[in-house]
Amino acid sequence: MIYKKVSGKYVRADLRADFPNTSFPSDLSQAVLPGGYIWVVPSPQPVPGLFEFVIEIQPFRDSKGAWRQMWGIQTKTTEEIQTILADAVQAHLDATSQSRAYDGILSLCTYATSPSPKFAAEGQAGVEWRDACWAKGYEILAECKNGTRPIPMPDELIAELPAMAWPE
C-alpha cells in the first residue's frame, strides 16, 4: 500500500513534513493516517512507447471502497518527438563516419579541405551526405507536423535517409 495526500502526490516525505512533531512507525502500512491522507492500492506502471510518457492520474475508488492507483499514457510534444528523431539522425551520421575511423560526422566534414586527396574526397562526400540527410530528415518532420504522414520510428526514418557513397 502507498498513501496519498488528497491534494498532492504520493510522497512519503509529505506526511512526515506535514506532521513534524508526530512519530510514525518506519512501516507505515499499519498506521492510521491523519486526515487528508488515504491508503491507495498500487498498480503496475504501464510501459510507454518511444513517443509517450506515463502520468499518474487521480486514484479511483473500487466497488469495495478501496482506493486504486491509476496511470495514463500521453504522447510527447512535437518538439520532444523532433528531438528524438534528430538525435537518431545525428547518431546515424556519427556511426557511419566512425565506420571509417573518423570521430564522427563533424570530424569527417573537417577533412573536406585536407591537402590529402583521399581525405579531401571523403570529407567532401561527408559534407554532401550530411546535408542531404538533414534536408530529407527535415522534409519528413515537416510532413509529420502538417499531418500528411505518420511519425516514423527512428529506424524507419534512418531507412529513408540517403545512403553514404564513400569515394573510391
C-alpha positions in Angstrom: 0.0 0.0 0.0 1.0 3.6 -0.6 -0.5 6.6 0.8 -1.6 9.8 -0.9 -2.2 13.3 0.3 -5.6 14.0 -1.1 -4.4 17.3 -2.7 -0.9 16.1 -3.7 1.3 13.4 -5.0 2.4 10.1 -3.5 5.4 11.3 -1.5 6.4 9.6 1.8 8.1 12.8 2.9 4.9 14.8 2.8 3.3 13.0 5.7 6.4 13.5 7.9 6.8 17.1 6.7 3.2 17.9 7.4 3.3 16.4 10.9 6.9 17.2 12.1 6.1 16.6 15.8 4.4 13.2 15.2 6.2 10.0 15.5 5.3 7.5 12.8 6.4 3.8 12.6 9.0 3.0 10.0 6.5 0.7 8.4 3.5 2.9 7.7 1.4 0.1 6.2 -0.2 -0.5 9.6 -0.5 3.2 10.6 -3.8 5.1 10.9 -3.3 8.0 8.6 -4.2 11.5 9.7 -7.0 13.5 7.9 -6.2 14.4 4.4 -4.3 11.2 3.6 -5.7 8.0 2.2 -4.3 4.5 1.6 -4.0 3.6 -2.1 -3.5 0.1 -3.6 -0.6 0.4 -6.0 -0.8 -0.8 -9.6 2.0 -1.6 -12.1 3.1 1.4 -14.1 2.5 0.8 -17.9 5.4 0.9 -20.3 5.3 3.8 -22.6 6.2 3.8 -26.3 9.2 5.8 -27.5 7.0 8.9 -28.2 4.9 8.6 -25.0 5.3 9.2 -21.3 3.4 7.9 -18.2 1.4 10.1 -16.0 -0.2 9.3 -12.7 -3.9 10.2 -12.5 -6.2 10.5 -9.6 -6.9 7.2 -7.9 -10.4 5.7 -8.1 -12.5 4.0 -5.5 -13.3 0.5 -6.4 -16.6 -1.3 -5.6 -15.3 -2.4 -2.2 -14.3 1.1 -1.3 -10.6 0.7 -1.7 -8.6 3.5 -3.5 -6.7 2.2 -6.5 -3.7 3.8 -8.2 -4.3 4.9 -11.8 -1.9 5.6 -14.7 -2.3 7.2 -18.1 -0.1 7.5 -21.2 0.3 10.7 -23.1 2.0 11.5 -26.3 5.2 13.6 -26.1 5.1 17.1 -27.6 6.0 17.7 -31.2 9.3 19.3 -30.0 10.2 16.3 -27.9 9.5 13.9 -30.8 11.5 16.1 -33.1 14.4 15.9 -30.7 14.3 12.1 -30.5 14.3 11.9 -34.3 17.0 14.5 -34.7 19.2 12.6 -32.2 18.6 9.4 -34.2 19.8 11.2 -37.4 22.8 12.6 -35.6 23.7 9.2 -34.2 23.4 7.6 -37.7 25.7 10.3 -39.2 28.2 9.8 -36.5 28.1 6.0 -36.6 28.6 5.9 -40.3 31.5 8.3 -40.1 33.0 6.2 -37.3 32.9 3.1 -39.5 35.8 4.8 -41.4 37.7 5.7 -38.2 36.5 9.3 -38.0 35.4 10.6 -34.6 32.0 11.5 -36.0 30.4 13.4 -38.8 31.9 16.7 -37.7 35.4 15.2 -37.8 34.7 13.7 -41.2 33.5 17.0 -42.7 36.6 18.9 -41.5 38.6 16.8 -43.9 36.9 18.4 -46.9 39.8 21.0 -47.1 42.6 18.4 -46.4 45.6 18.5 -48.7 45.3 14.7 -48.9 43.2 13.8 -52.0 41.8 10.7 -50.2 40.8 12.6 -47.1 39.5 15.6 -49.0 37.3 13.4 -51.1 35.9 11.6 -48.1 35.4 14.9 -46.3 33.5 16.5 -49.2 31.4 13.3 -49.6 30.6 13.6 -45.8 29.6 17.3 -46.2 27.3 16.5 -49.1 25.8 13.4 -47.4 25.3 15.2 -44.1 23.4 18.0 -45.8 21.3 15.6 -47.9 20.4 13.6 -44.7 19.4 16.7 -42.8 17.4 18.0 -45.7 15.5 14.7 -46.0 15.0 14.5 -42.3 13.6 18.0 -42.0 11.3 17.2 -45.0 9.9 14.2 -43.3 9.4 16.1 -40.0 7.5 18.8 -41.9 5.3 16.2 -43.4 4.6 14.7 -40.0 3.9 18.2 -38.5 1.4 19.1 -41.2 -0.3 15.7 -40.9 0.4 14.3 -44.3 2.3 11.3 -42.9 2.6 9.4 -39.6 5.6 9.9 -37.4 8.2 7.3 -38.2 10.1 5.4 -35.6 13.9 6.3 -35.6 14.9 3.2 -37.6 12.2 3.9 -40.2 13.4 7.5 -40.5 17.0 6.3 -40.9 15.9 3.9 -43.7 14.5 6.8 -45.7 17.8 8.9 -45.5 20.2 8.8 -48.4 23.0 6.3 -48.2 26.6 7.4 -47.8 28.5 7.0 -51.0 32.2 6.7 -50.0 34.5 7.8 -52.8 36.8 5.2 -54.3 
